[in-house]
Amino acid sequence: MIAEPSEQQRRLARLVRDACVQAALEAYEQAGMSGLCHEGAWECAVGAMRSLDLDAVLAPSLGSRDS
């Protein structure tokens, strides 16, 4: 049986998901404006998600926990 995630885990998951989506959208849009085709822009979007600095995404969340 899998335990139900806590509210903190849910917030953390949403934070990471939203950061990934934002990075992908920005990279896709920038790639398109640079003239890349759909496939090239998609590869840039995936690359942006893969290279996302998770420490920077999580820092505000982890910092608020210490207070």
Contacts in CASP RR format, 6 or more apart in sequence:
PFRMAT RR
TARGET T0000
AUTHOR 0000-0000-0000
METHOD contacts of the structure
MODEL  1
MIAEPSEQQRRLARLVRDACVQAALEAYEQAGMSGLCHEGAWECAVGAMR
SLDLDAVLAPSLGSRDS
5 13 0 8 1.000
11 61 0 8 1.000
12 58 0 8 1.000
12 61 0 8 1.000
15 57 0 8 1.000
15 58 0 8 1.000
15 61 0 8 1.000
16 54 0 8 1.000
16 57 0 8 1.000
16 58 0 8 1.000
19 52 0 8 1.000
19 57 0 8 1.000
20 49 0 8 1.000
20 52 0 8 1.000
23 45 0 8 1.000
23 48 0 8 1.000
23 49 0 8 1.000
23 52 0 8 1.000
24 45 0 8 1.000
24 46 0 8 1.000
24 48 0 8 1.000
24 49 0 8 1.000
25 45 0 8 1.000
26 48 0 8 1.000
27 41 0 8 1.000
27 44 0 8 1.000
27 45 0 8 1.000
27 47 0 8 1.000
27 48 0 8 1.000
28 41 0 8 1.000
28 42 0 8 1.000
28 44 0 8 1.000
28 45 0 8 1.000
30 44 0 8 1.000
31 40 0 8 1.000
31 41 0 8 1.000
31 44 0 8 1.000
31 45 0 8 1.000
32 41 0 8 1.000
36 44 0 8 1.000
END
